[in-house]
Amino acid sequence: MDDVGISISTFKGSRVSNQPVEFVERKGLGHPDYIADSVAEELSRRLAVYYLEEYGTILHHNVDKTLLVGGQANPFYGGGEIISPILIVHAGRATSYVNHDGKLRHIPVGRLAVEATKDWIAKNMRYLNPEAHLVVDYKINPGSTDLVKIFDDGKKARPLSNDTSFGVGFAPFTPLELAVYNIERGLNSKQFKSRVPESGEDIKVMGLRRNEEYIITIAAAVLSPLTRNYEHYVDIKNQIAEKATEIAKKYTTSHPLKVMVNTADSMDNQYLTVTGTSAEHGDDGAVGRGNRSNGIITPNRPMSLEAVAGKNPVSHVGKIYNIASQRIAEAIASELGITEVYVKMLSQIGRPIDEPLEVDVQLLANGSLSPSLLSSARSIAEDHVENLPKITEMLVKGELSVT
């Protein structure tokens, strides 16, 4: 760790939860941006698994330019039809053939792209039929690899950073951040869907805290085939609001709270969908426009604009350092009881992944921090940096979410 700059410092300032205004957003399971992120990440994972099974190493790929082009639908109470399908186009680069044992072997990147996308849709979207409502295409530039060279290089060195970039993490979440994150998760849970099946997967939650008042605005798609009439629709909205209020109160305690659902509704216009996502209504999505890798969008916090989903899990610091920064911040906050922790990790292209150019850890606490506590924070950061390869393993196994 001698070549790694780790800075541990304290800072003075106001906790985010004490600032007069705070915004937090989460785009939910069926949001077009969430779908784009998720299918890109699933493709990256499928490629990594295929490379490992066939060649014993994860070959180079970055499939982080996925685009979702919205379709057209005609929803109406008690039914609806898809007029034109949703289009998902995967773009990027992936090793598509290798020179192995003197033979040229092709990798089915296109097949994996289609399968990863349709499997994810089938698993997560109850009424979006991947065969009938979706078209999957791919414009992934091919790359070639000489496996002998890859194996030789792997014996000589650790993975090298493929970019000069940075990652950001913070902990713990504020009450508003916890409320927004868990409202979406709760509304898209199997338990709530079994109780209110008319609720679609496209749920966006926007949270505002104005001093001690909390205002939660929810955009929630409603499934038209399951909704009988306007009165039924209003009842569904009320059930969504009640569940969201129940979840929010766990974090906002006794503070004033307002929860509003589908505020653009009128007698002539309601948020009805045939499939549970606004993607059927021409709403587009793209990798990197959704949640940060910690699951929320937080303008009151430092953030990286890196699109994490779809990047390779071995050498792309835009992915690995954002995840690592968040894990370091969470570990320091929970293990040492720090009020707020901010972590920024900077790479330098060509340096080993586990030798970041700088790790900046900032601590906010009530009162001064002892030298022993600062030393403990450094040790936690060092341990996570030394174990960065674990992040690669967890990503390939699907044990880490980037949405």
N, C-alpha and C positions, 0 to 999 in steps of 0.2 A: 504493500500500500504506500510505499515511499513516493511513488510517482503520482499519487492521487492527491489533489488539493481538496481537503475537507475543511470548510470554515463553519464553526459553530459560534453563533452570536446571539445576543439578546436585542430586542428592539422595543421601543416605547411607542405606544399608539393605542387606539381604541379597538377593542374587540369588534369584529364584524357585527355580532349580535347586539352591540351597544350603539352602533351607528344609527343615525336617524332614519335612513331609508336603505332597504335591502331588496334586491331582485334575485329570484332563482327560477330556473325553468328546467323541465324535463320533458323530452319528447318520448312518447310511449311506444310500446311494442309494434303497433300497426302504422305508425307515422312513416311517411315515405323516406325520410332521412334515416330513421332507425332501421328500416328494412334494407336500405342500401348499405349501411354500415354492417349490418348483420350478415348479409349474404356474401359481402366481400371478405369478411373475417372468416366465415365458414369455408369459402373457397381457399383462402390461405391455409387454413388448418388441414383441409383435405389434401392439398398439394404437399404440405409438410409430411403428413402421414404416408402418402404414396411414395414420396422420395425416400423416406426412412425405410419403408418396407421393401422397396425394390433395390435401393442402392446404399442403404446404411447411413445416409447423411441427408440433411435438408439442403437442397439445391436452391440457387438464387431465384427469388421471385418477389415481385411487389405488384399486387393486384388491388391497388387502393384508389382506383379512378372509376369505380362503378357508378353508373347513372341509372336512375329509375325515371322513366317517362310515363306520366300519368295516362290512363285510359279514359274511357267515357262510359257512363252508366245512366240508367233511367230508373231510379228507385221510386216506389210508391207504396203506400200502406198495404201490407199484406203480400207484397211481391216486389218485382223489379227485374231488370235485365241488364246484362253487360253489352254495350254497343260496340266498343272496341277494347281490346285487351291492354293490360299494363305491359310495358316493355322494360326489361332490365338488361342493360348492356354492361358487361364486364370489360374493363380496359386496364392495361398495365403491361407488365413483362413477366415472363416465367420461362424457366428452362424447359424446353419442349423436346429436346433430344440430347442424348449423351453418347459419347464414344466410350464404350465399355467392352473390354476384352477384344478390341479390334473390330467391334460391330457397332453400327449406328442404331440406337434404340430410341423409338419415339415414345413420348409421354402424352397421354390423352388429356391434355389441358382443357380442351373444349368440352369433352364429356364430363370431366370433373366439375367444370363451371356450371353446366346445366344441372347435373345431379345435386350439387351443393345447394343451388338456389331453390330448386323444386322441393328438395327434402326439408329445407328450413321453412319454406312457406307452408308445406303440409303439416309440419310439426307445430307451428306457432299461430297460424291463421285458420280459424275454424271454417270460415265460409269463403275464403279466397282459394278457388280451385286452381292448383298450379298447372293443370293440363288445359282447362277451359278458359281461364281468365288471365293467363300470363304467357308472354313470349320471352324467351331467354336467348340472348345473343352474346357474342364475345369478340372482342378485338384486342386480343392479348398478343403482343409482339413476341416472337419466338426468341429463345436464347439457346446456345449450345454449351455443353460442358464436357471437358475431358476429365473423366472420373479419376484417372490415375493422378493427374495434377491436383485435383481436389483432395484426394486422400493424402498425398504427400504434404500438401500445404497444411492439412489438418493436423498432421503429426508435428509440424514445426511451430505452429503459432495458434494463439487463441483467436476467436472471431474479431475482426477489426471493424471499427465504426465506419459505416458507409456514408456518413454525412457529418457536417458540423452543425449541430442542432442542440436544442435543450428540451428538457421535460420539467414539468411542474406538478407539485402535489401539496395538499394541505390537510390538516386535521386539527381538531375534530369538526364534524359538521355542525352548523348552527341549528337551532330548532326549526327555522324555516327550511333549510336545506333538507333536514330529515323528513319534515312533513311533505315537501314536494316529491322527494324521491319515493317515499313509502305510499303516498296516495296513489301514484301511478301503478306501483307494484301491487297494491291491494286491489285496485279496480280491474287489473288484468290477471288477478289470481284465479286459479281454478275454482276456488270456493265461491268467489263473487260471480263468476260467469255461470256457475251451476245454479245460482240463486236468481241472477238477472241475465239470462242468456241473450237478451236483446241488446246488451251493451257490446259494442264493437271493440276491436283491439286498438284502434287509432285514438289514443287519449293523450292530449297534451296538457300539462299542468304548469301554470304560471303563478308564482308566488310573489306577493308583495308584503313587506313589513314596513309600516309607517309608524315609527316609534314603537309603541307596544300593540298596535293594531295589525292584525293579519288578514290579508285579503287573498283568497285563492280563486283563480279563474281557470275553469276546466273546459276544454273543447273535447267533447266525447261523441264519437260516431255511434249512431244507433242503427241496428239492422232492420231494414224495411220489411223483409219477408216475415219477420217475427213480430212486427208491430202492427196492431189492428187499425188504429186510428189516432187522431191527435190527442185524445184524452189518455190513451195508453202511452203515447210518447211522453207526455208530461209526467206521468207516473214513473216512467223509466228514469227521466231526468231527476226526479225527486229522490229516487232510490240511490242514484249515483251521488247526489249531493249529500245525502244522509251518511253514506259509507265514507265519503271523503271527509266529512266533518268529524266522524268518529275517529278516523285515523289522525287527522290534524290535531285534535284535542290532546292526543297522547304527547305531543311535542310543544304545543303552544300553551298548555296548561290552562290557566284562568284568564288569559289575555283575550280581548275582544277578537272575534273571528267571524269572517264572512266567507261563504263558499258559494260561487255562482257557476252554473253550468250552461254552456251554449248561449252566451249572452247576445249573439247576433240573431237569434230566433225571432220569427214573427208568425202571424197566422198563415202567411203565404210562403214561408220558407223555414224549414227545419233541417237539422243535420242528419239526414237519412242516407244510408249507404246500403248497397246490395251485399257487399263483401266485408264490411267492417273497417275499411280504410278509405281515406280521402284520395288515395292514389287512383281510385276508379273515376274520380271527378276531375282529372287533369292536373292534380297536384304532383309535382315532380320531387325527386329526392336525389341526393348525391352524398357520397362518402365525405365525411369531415364536416358536414353541416349540422350534425346531430349533437348528442350529448358528448361531453368530454369523457375521457377514459374512466373517470370516477362515477359516471352515470348522471351528472347534472351539468347545467350551464350557469356559471356564476360570475356576473360582471363585477361583483364586489370583491372578487378574489383574483390573484394572478392566474392567468391561464396560458396554455400553449395553443396555437392554432393548428398544430399538426393533426392531420387525419391519421388516426392510429389504426383503424380497421383496415385489414387487407395487406398491411406492410409485413415483410418477412419477420419472423420472431427470433432470428439469430443475430443479425447485424444492424438492423434498422433502429438507430437510437431514437428516432421520432416516436417509435412504439415502446421500446424497452425502457427508456428513461422516464417517460410519462408514467408508466405503470410502477416502476421502481420508486420514483419520487413520492407517489401516493402511498405506497406500502411503507416507506421509511417514515413519512409523516405520521401515519396511523400508528406505527409501532412506538415511536417516541411519545406521542400524545397519550397512548393507553398505558404504556409501561412506566412512564415517568410522571404522569398526571399534569402535563404541561397545558396551559390554557389554550394556546394556539401555536401550531407548528407550520412553518412554510419551508418547503424543500425545492430547490432548483438544481438540476443536474445538467452540465454542459459537456458535450462531446467534442472531439476534434477528429476530423476525418483521418483515417489511417491508424489511430490509436486503438489498442485493445479495448473491447467493450467494457471490461471490468477495470479499466483505468481511465475514468472520466477526467477531463481536464480540470473540472471544478465541481464540487458538491457544496452548495451553500444552504446551510440549515439555520433558520431564524426562529427564535423562541420568544413567545410572549407569555409572561407569567405575572401573577400577583406577587410583587416583591422581587427581590434579587434572587438569582440562581447561584447555587453553590458551585465551586469548581468540580466537585465530585459528580454533580448532576450534569454539568456540561460535558464532562469526560464520558459519562454513561451515554449521553446522546451521540457523541462521536463514535463510541463503540457500536451502537446500534446501526448507525449509518455505514460504518466500515463493514459490518457483518453482512448487510444487505448488498453492498457493492461486490463483495467477494463471492456472493451467491447468486449473482445475476443469471447464470445459466439455468437456475431453477425456474425463472420466469419463462424461459423458452419451453421447458418441459411442461409447465402448467398450461401454457397457451396451446401447445399441440394436443394436449389431453382434453382441452375444452374446459379447464378448471378455472380460468380467469375470464371475466367478462370485460369487454372494452366498450360497452354501450350503456 
